[in-house]
Amino acid sequence: TDTMLEARHQIQQRNTQNSQETSLWSSGFGMKLEAVTPFLGKYRPFVGRCCQTCTPKSWESLFHRSIMDLGFRNVILVKEENTRFRGWLVRRLCYFLWSLEQPIPPGQDAPQKIMESTGVQNVISGRVPGGAGEGQVPGLVKKEVQRILGHIQAPLRPFLLRFGERLDSPPGELDGQGLPLVLLSTHKSLLDGILLPFVLLSQGLGVLRVAWDPRTCSPTLRALLKKLGGLFLPPEVNLTLDSSEGVLARAVAHAAMEQLLVSRQPLLIFLEEPPGAQGPRLSALGQTWLGLVVQSVQVGVIPDAMLVPVAITYDLVPDAPRDVYHALTPLGLWTGALAVLRILRCWGRSPRVCVRVHLAQPFSLQEYTINARSCWGSRQTLEQLLQPIVLGQCTVVPDTEKEQEWTPATGPLLALKEEDQLLVRRLSRHVLNGVWPSCSAPVLPCPPSQGVFLSQLLGEFSWLTEETLLRGFDVGFSGQLRCLVQHTLSLLRAHVALLRVHQGDLLVVPRPGPGLTHLARLSAELLPAFLSEAVGACAVRGLLAGRVPPEGPWELQGIELLSQNELYRQILLLLHLLPQDLLLLQPCQSSYCYCQEVLDRLIQCGLLVAEETPGSRPACDTGRQRLSAKLLWKPSGDFTDSDSDDFEEAEGRYFRLSQQSRCPDFFLFLCRLLSPLLKAFAQAAAFLHQGRLPDTESGYTEQLLQFLQATAQEEGFFECADPNIAISAIWTFRDLGVLQQTPGPAGPMLYLSPTFTSRENQEKLEQFIRQFVCS
């Protein structure tokens, strides 16, 4: 009897513990962390190391502690302990005097050097196709060169640079080892090009030349920015190759870039499109500027260039509010000035916002150019890879990489070979992939329409912070948990409402209307930190879709055995379907290597558990009997083949879904990170028989967006109602061969391909996409 009572007591304790764990998971693990630190352990890890595969020498030689210590601090917060000066005014005055001593290159002789450059002289003499010829008057040609150069840049104004420099950080230094520095940055705000030069000038980097997009600023602001170091491409560069004006403008642009690099002036290029721009993520204009740098190194104008990835993040983007569904509005002079002053002094009743700039490890452009080409393998279009599988004509995924480039060159300025253009695009993806851990920070997950309690939100925020740090991402903030969540809610007060309940807790409810779409877009910022696990979870969902009902219990799904080969296939299919702009995988990493990484992540986070099938040899058994007879009796001195070729093929591994109580919610969380994109793709497939085709790309995008918005109102899932997701769906379908494009008088026209005019094939496409969606 005592034994039975003791066993019953142990069972009750175990059940109580399981119920407590389940309740903790459902409430976001509770409030287990009162203080949030931006690192795990004693020291903050250095994120943003360059690729060890493509740039091994840079990875070793250009990493030193001074880069880790290079930080940005507010001078107002510097105390007497940090400096030998006493008093706030004295410290600020001393730093102001130091800033006046920073060298500013005069650059008066730059127009003459550009005029005498080889490229410009070849155009003037007519030695290149489309050149001016010797009949041109030299004086008129010189005036034309000066006019074009005036569109690109203007002489620097030291007084404006001194006056506009923000005193927000102590002096620092970034060593380029005698080579020009090219900073490749993310683009989160239209004010990035105004703030970054002043911040980096205060770090002793020198006057930064910024490659601007002329669409983002008004003509008046453009004239001011050129005096502060801004660079703008002249409009003539987009003319045809046989136009003499276009040839001369392109020659002047190349010469201006060469002169800038030879003078070792730092250059800032934005690799992402401006915020609010609809279309691909990678900037076509940024590719053009980066192509000019690559070409300067290839022709030997400079021996090498140091590329410095830059990540910039805001907890609240400082731009003026604008409707994301409309076209990008240029930034005016007074609008930009007021926005900058609002950031510097936090005027008004708006909450204090923070900006963080992270410089990743520099690497050599010459080294990357040499090593990156060796990593290129065979490539096929998305139509060749996926269309036979979607239609059920084939089951084997080809062992090739996906060819999907969504950043075509703007006009004929980028006069590079196709191989060099591919190099520039892959380099851009490489840089953005490297700065992801630096610019990602956990945000509050989008609360459901019925709201969420503040205590649960505190627990979820704490858990997300810890999981983000465990994955090697930097959060960039610290402090008390309640203070951080309160600050976040204050920034979102236009989109959420706080309601008191009788239990003493607060209910966080999203405001109806555009607020739900805004919150869903902010929640998408979590995807980079959990991308591998999210891809794996959706692949597992696709593998189980044909075996158990989607609403089936977790215990029933955990019974199924999942083979490693089947998981690889599902992950590959999903990788090919997802846009390259979303994944931003390292170009030097093959898809199969990424499949193994995804599988390892699922095992590490506890979602998958290895399972030995009955009668199979254990995976750890490496006995002698696994060797073939030919290897055992090979004559000595016979080295015609490798020993590794004579191992018998290892048996496939099998996995089950873990039955831990936290796994169902975590699996659902991961699947929902990719649900907005996948659901939108599935809805776009369902819209094929309703859309009016043929139509222009912009017209069909508007049709699809209206359909997504109407569906979101019915289903309450507003994450899909995003114009960028609609464009991604159309471009993916075009690469997949569902839509075809032909030139037309009003632009390229889209129409359904003959293969997908039948309703049966349209349903096959929708079913193929929906297998990865977890409802």
N, C-alpha and C positions, 0 to 999 in steps of 0.2 A: 504493500500500500504506500509506504513512504517513497519507494522508487517511482511509482506511478504519479504520485503528487509532485515529486521533484521534476519528472519529465514534463508534466503538464505545465508546471511553473516556467520551465525553460522555453516551452513552446509559446506561452503567453508573452514572455519577455521578447522573444524573437519576433512575434507578430507585432508587438507594440513598437519595436525598433523599426521594422519595415514600414509600418504606417506613418511613423514620424518622418522617416526618410522620404516617403512619398509626398507627405504634406510639405516638407521642406523644398522638394523639387518643384512642386506645383506653385509654391510661393517664391520661387527664385532662390532657393537655398537659404532663405531667411536673411537676417542682418548679421552675418558672421564677421564682417570686416567693418570696423568703425572708422579706420583711417586708410586712405588709398595712397600707395606709393608708386612712383612711375618706373619702378624697376623691381626685380626679384633678386634678393641677396644684398650684398654690401655695395656693389658698384653698378652703375648704370651701363648696360651693354652698348657697344658701338654698333649701330645699324647702318646699313648702306655700304657695306664692303663691296668692292668691285668683283666681277666674275673671276673665279680662279681658273676656269677653263679657257676663257678667251683672253684674259689679261693676267697670267700668272706672275710675271715680273712686277707689274704694278701692284698686284695684290700683296706682294711681299715687301717691295722697296718703298712704296709710297704710303705705307701705313705707319704712322708714328703717333706718339701720345699727344703731341701738340694739336693734332686734328681733333682728338677726343675732347681736349680741354677747350677748344674753340667754341665759345658760347656767346649768347646775346643777353645782356643784362641791362636793366633800367638804371641809369645813372642816379635817378632820384632815390632809388632804394639802396645805393652804396653807402655804407656807414663808415665811421671813423676807423673801425677795425680793418677795413679793406684798403685804406689809403692813409698816407701820412699827413694829409690835409684835413683840417677841422672846419666844419661848416659846409652847408649845402652850396652856398653861392661861390665859395672859393673853389670847390671841386668842379663845379660846372664851368667856371671861368677858365680854369686850367685846361679842361678838356676842350673848350672852345678855342683856346690859343693853340693847342696841339692840332686841332682840325685845320686851322689856317695854314699850317706848315705842310699839309699833305700836297704832294706834287700834282699838278694838273697839266697834261701835255698841251703845248700851244697849238700845234697842228696847222700853222699858217702855210707851210710848204706842201701840205697834202694835195691840194689841187694840181700843183705843178708836177708832183711825182706821179699822180694818176694820169695826167696828160702824157707823160713820157713813158708810161708802162708799155710793155710789148703788145699786150692785147689791144689797147686803144690805138697804138701806132699801126698795127696790122689792119685794123678797120679803116683808118684814115687813108692808108696807102692803097687799099683795095686788094690786099693779099689774102683776104678771106672772102668766101661767098657772101654777097650782099654788102660788101664794103663800099665806102664812099668813093674811092678812086682818087687819082691824082688831080683830077680837074677841080676838086673842091678848093675853095679859098681857105687857107689855114686859119685866118682870123674868125671866119664864120664857124668852122669846125670847133675851134677852141671855145667859142661862146656856147655852142651846142653842148659840148662836154661840161662846161660850167653850169649850164642850166640843168642838165640831167643830174649832175653831182649835187646841185642845190635841192633836188627832190630827195636825194638819199640822206644827206647829212648837212650839218651847218657847223661853223666854228663854235667851240665851247665857250660859254660865258662863265668865267670863274666866280664872279660875284653872285650869280644866281645859284651856282652849286654851293658856295659857302653859306648863302642865306637859307637855302632849302634843306641843308643837311640836318637831319634830326639827331639830337644828342641823346641817344638812347642806349649806348653800350660803350664799355671801356675799349681802349685801343687793342687791336688784335692783328694778326698777320696770317696770311695764307700764301705759302711758298709755292711758286710754279716752276721752280728749278730752271729758271732762265727760258722757259717756253711760254707762249701765250696761253692764257686761261680762257676756256670756253665753258660757260656755265649753262647747263641744260636743265630747265626748270619746269615744274608743273605749273598749271594756270588755274587758280581758284577765284580770282577777282580781276576786274579790269584795272584795279589800282596796283596790281603786282609790279608792273613796270615802273611805277612812280616810287613805291616804297622800297623795293629791293636795292636800287642804286644807292640811295641815301644810307640804308642800313649797312651795305657792304663797303661804302666809302668810309664810314666811321670805323670799320674794321681794318683800315689800312690797305684795302685791296686796290685802291685807286679809282679813277673815274670809270664807271661801267658804261659800255656801249650797249644799248638795248635795241634788239630787233623788234619793232612794233608792227602790229597789224593795222593798216590804215583804216580798216572798217570800225575800229574800236574807239576812235577819237575824232573830234571835229577838226576842221582846218586850222582854227585858231590855236587849239591845244597842240596840234601837230607841229606848228611853227615854234611853239615854246619848247616842246619836248626835243626837237632837233638841236636846240641850243644847250640842252641838258644832257646830250649824248644819245638821243634817239636816232634810229636808223629806219628809213622807209624806202621801199622799192619804188622806182619810178613807174608810172603807168605804161610806158613804152615797152617794158620788158615782156608784156603779154602779147605783143604783136607777132605776126608770123615770122618764120625764119628768113624768108626772102625779103623782108622789109629792112631798109637801111637804118631807119630809126630804131627798130627793135634790136638789130645787131649792135649798134653803137651803145644803146642803153645797157645791153647785157655785158658788153665789154667794160663799160664804166663801172657796173656793179661788181664784176669780178676784180677789177683793179682796186676799187675801194676796199673790198674785203681783204685783198692781199696786202694793201698798205696798212690796214688796221692790224692784221696779224703780225706783220713785220715790226711794227712799232710796239708790239706786246701790250696793246690795250685790251683789258678784259672785255669779253663779249657775252651777253646774256641772250639766250634763245629760248622761247617757250615752245615746248614740244606738244602741248595740248591746245586744242581749239579754245577760243575765249569762252568764258562761262555764258550760257544762254544760247550759244550757237548750236544749231541742229545739224546733225550729220556725224561723221566719224570722229572718234576721240582724238586721234593723232592729227596734228595740225599740218596741212599741206604747205602753208607758208613757212612753218618751222622746218619742214623737210627741205625746203628750198634754201634757207639760210645755212642749215647744216651741210647741205650738199656743196655749197660754196666753200665751206671750211675743208671738207674732205677733198675737194678738187685742188685746193691750194696746197695741201700736204702731198697729194699724189704727183703734182707737177714739180714739186721740189722748191716752191717758194719759201716754205719754212720746213725744217726737218721733222717737226712733230708738234702736237698741240696737246695740252692737258685738258681733259674733259672732266668737269666737276658736276655731278648730279646735284640738283637743288630741289628740296621739298619745302613748300610753303603751305601752311594751314591756318585757318581762322576758326575760332569757335562760333563766330557769327560773321558772315561775309559782309564787308562794309559797303558794298555797292547800294545804290538807291533801289528800293523795291521795284520790281518789274514783272510783268506777266511772262512766264517761261514759254508760253505758247506763241508769243509774237516774235518777230525778228529782232536781232540784236540792235540795241539803240546805242549810237556812238556816244562816247563820254565827252561832255563839254568842258570848257575851261573852268567855269565857276562851279559846275557840279563836281568836278574832280577835286578842286581846291577845298570846297566845303567838306567833302568826304574825307580828305586827308586830315584836315583840321579836327574833324570829329573823332578820327582815330587817335590823333596825337593827344588831344586834351579831353576826350570823352565828354564833349559838351552835351547839354540837354539832359533829359531824364532817361536816356537809353542806358542800359547796363554796361558796365565796363567790359570790353571785349579784348581778347588776346590774339596775338598773331605769333606764329612760331616759324622760324626759318632754320632748316637743317641742311648742312653741307655734307654730302656723302664723300666717300673716299675718291680722290682723283684717279684717273687712269689714262694711259697713253693711247692716243688715237692711232698712231702708227702700229702699235702692238696689236690693237683690236683688228685693224684692217688686215693684218697678215694672218692672224689666227682664226678669225671668224669665218673666212672662206672655206677652211678645211672642215667645218662642221656642217656644211650644206649637203643635204642628201636629195634623193629624188622627191618630186612634189607632183601632186595631182590636184585638179580642181575639185570643188565640193560636189559638182555634178557627177564626176567620175567616181568619187568615193562613196557617196551616200544614196544617190538616186536608185541604183539597182537594189540596194538593201531596202529602201523605203517601199519600192514597188513589189518586193518579194521575189525578185529575179535572181538574187544572190544572197548568200549568208556569210561569206568570208569578207572581212574588212581588209583592204589592201595594206600592205606594209610600206606605206609612204606617208609623207607629211602633207598637210593641207596647204594649198596655195590660195591665200585670201588676203589681198592687199587692198585696203580701203583708203589709202592716202595717195591718190594720183598726183603727179606734179602739176602745179598751177602754171599753165602756159608753157612755152618752150624755154623758159629761163634755165631750168635745170637740165642743161645740155650734157647729161651724163649717159654713159652706157646703161643698158638695162640692168646689168650686173651691179653697177655702182649704185643705181637707184634702189635696188633691193638691199644693198649694204646699208644705205642710209635709213631705210625703214626698219630694218632689223636692229640697227644701233639705237634707234629711238625707242623701240619696244624694250630693248635691253636696259636702257637707262630708267625708263618708267617702272619696270619691274624691280629695279634695284632700290628705288626711292619709296616703293609701297610701304615697307615697314616703318619708314620715317614719317610719313604723312597720314597714317591711319590712326584713328583714335576711336575708342568705343563711344557710341552715342546711345541715347535712350531708345530702346526698341519701340516700334510703332504700337501704341496701345490699341486694343480692340475698340470698336465703335461704342460698346457698352461701358468702356472705361476700365481702369485698373487701380487698385489701392496703392497708396504711396509706399506703404511698408513693403509690398511686393515689388514695386519699382526700385526701391533701394536695394533689395536683394539681387535683382536682375542686373542692376548697374555694377554692383560689386563683383558678381560672377563674371560678367562680360569683361570687366577690367582684368581680372586674374587670368581668364582664358586668353585674352589678347596678349598679355605679357608672356604667357607660357609659349605662345607661338612665335616669339621673337619680334613682335611688333612694339613700337614705342607709342605710349599714350600721351606724353607731353603735359601731364598735369598731376597734381597731388593735393592732398588736404583731407579734411574731414568728409566722410561720405555724405552726410546730410547737406553740408555746404555745397559740395559739387553738384548734387542733384538739384538743390535749390537754385544754383546759378544756371543750370541747364534749363530748368523750367521757366526761369525768368526770361531767358532768351527765346523761349517758345511760347511766351504768354499770349501771343497773337493767334496761336493755333491750338492751344489746350486751355481747359478751364478746370479749376480746383473746386471741388464740392465737399463740404463737411458731412460726415455721417455720424450716426449716433454712437458708434463704437469709439469715437475719438480719432479715427483715422481720416485721411483725405482721399477722395476719389478723383483721379486724373482722367478727364474725359476729353477726347479730341473734339474740336469744334467742327460742325458740319461744313461742307463746301470744299473750297480749295485747300483748307487746312489738312484734310486727310491725305491728299496727294502730296503735300509738302512733307508731312511726317513720314510717309512711305518712302519718299526720295531720300530723306535723311537716314532712314533705317538701312537703305541700300549701301551706306558707307561701311557697314559691318562686313560686307561680302569679301573684301580682300583678305582679311584675317582668317576667314573660315572657308576660303574658296575651295581648297583641296578636299576638305571634309564634305562640303556641300555638293561638289561634283560626285564624290563617292556615294553619298546618301541617295542622290537622285538616280545614280546608276543601279544601286541596289533596289530601289523602288521599281525601276524598269525591269529588272530581272525577276522580281516577285509579281509583277503585274499579271503575267499569264498563269500563275500558279495558285495564288490565294486572292480572295476578294480584297479590294483596296480598303474596305471598312472592317476587314477581319481583325481579330484580336492579335496583340503582339505575341502572345504565346504560340498561336498558330503559325505566324510568320517565322518564328524562331525554330520551328521544326525543320524547315527546308534547308537542305545542304546547298551551299553556293560554291561552285568550283572556281578556282583561280582563273582559268581560261575564260569562263563565262563572264566573270567580273571584268577582266581585261577588255573583252569585246564590248560590253555595255559602256565602260568608261570611254573607250575610243569613239564609239558612236556619239556619245554626248559631247565629247571634246570637238569632234568635227561639226556638230550642230551649233554649238555655242560660238558667238562671234569672236574673232581674234582681238577686237578692241576690248572685250570684257575680260578675256583670260590673260592677255599680255604675258604669255609664257616666254621664258628665255629662249631665243632662237637656237642656242647651242644645245638645248635639251630636247631629245626626241620625245615623241608622244608615248612610246612604250616606257621610257624612263619615268615620265610623269604618271603613267598608270601605276607603276610600282610605288611611287611616292604617295599617290592617293590611297592605295591599299594599305601602306604602312601607317598613314595617318588614321585610317579607320580602326586599325588594330590598336594604335597607341591611345586613342580616345576611348577605347573600350566598347565600340559598337560591334565589332566583329571578333569572334573567338575561333581560333584554329581548331579543327575537328579532324581526328584521324578516322578514316573510313575502315569498316571491318575488313580484315584480311590484308590490308595494305601494309607495306613496310613503313616503320616510323621515319619521319623526315630526318631525324638526327642519325639514322643508321647509315654509316659510310664504310661498311665492311668491305673486305677484299672481294666478296662474291659479286659486287656490283661492276667489277671490271670485266671486260670482254676477254675471250681466250687469246685473241690476236695480241692484245697488249701484254698478257702474262708471258707469252713465249716469243716476244719480239727479239730478234738477234741484236746483240750489243753493237753499237755504232750505227744503227739504222735510225736516222733522224729525218726520214722523208715526210713524216706527218707528225702532228702534235699529239701528245698524250691526251689532251682534253677532248680530242675527237673520238676517242674510243670509250668514253663513258656512256653507259646506257642512259637514255633520257629519263630524267627524274619523273616520278609519278606526280600527277597534279595534286595540289593542295586543296582542301575544302574548309569552308568556314560556315559558322552559324551566327545568327544575330544574338547578341548578348541578352540575357534575361535579367540584368540588373534593373532596379526600379527606376533609375534615372534615364535609361536609354530611350524609352518611347518618346518622351518630351524632347530630348536632345536630338533624336532623329527627325522629329517633326520640325524643330527649329532650323536644322540644317537644310531640309528640303524647302522650307519656305523662303530661304534666302534667294534661291533661284526660281521660285514659283512665279514672280512677276514677269520675268522674261519668258519662261516656258509657257505660261498661260497665254501671254500675248501672242506668242508664235502659234499656239494651237488655235486661238481665236482668229488669227490672220489666215490660217488654213481653212477654217470654217467660213470665212468671209469671201473666199475665192469665187464661189458661185453667186454671191450677192453683189460684188463690186462691179462697177461699170468700167469695162475695159474694151478697147485701148484708152489710155489716159496718160497724161504726163506724170512724171515721178512725184512732183509736188502735189498734183491733183489727186493721185491715188493715195498718197500719204494722208491727205486731209480726209479722204473717204474712210480710210482705215482708222484714223484717230477718232473720228466721230462715232464709228462703230464701237471702238474700245471704251469710249466715254459712256455711251449708252449702256453697254454691258456692265460697266462698273457701277452705274446707278442701280441696276437690277440686282447684281450679286453683292454689292457692298465691298468689292475688292478693287480699291482705287489705285493700287500700285501699277496696274497695267496701263492706266490712262496717261501715258507719257509719250511725247512726240519722238524722243530719241529711241524708245523701244519700238515704236511703229516704223521708224526709218530702218532700224536694225533688222526687223522682220522682213521688210521689203527687199533689202539688200541681200539678206541671207537666202530668200527665195529666188532672187535673181542668180546668185551663185549656184544654187541647187538645181537650176534649170526649170523651176516652176514658172517663173516670169522671164520673158525675153524682152530685149530692148532694141529699138530701131531708131535711127535719127529722124527728126521731124522738124517742121518749120518753127514750132514753139518750144523746141528742146527734145530730148530723148523721149520716145513714147514706149510705154509698157503694155504688153499684152500677154495673155496666157499662152504657154507653149502647147503645141498639139498633144503632148503626152498627158498634160493635166487638164485638158478640157473636159475629160470624162469625170463624172461625179464619183466613180469608184476610186480612181487614183487620188482624188482630193481627200476622200475619207481615209485612204491608206496613209496619206501624209499627216492628217490630223491625229489618227490613231498612233502613228509612230511617235509624234511629239508628246501626246498625252500619257504615254507609258512612263515618262519621267516625272510627271506632275503628281505631287502628293496632295490630295484634296484635304 
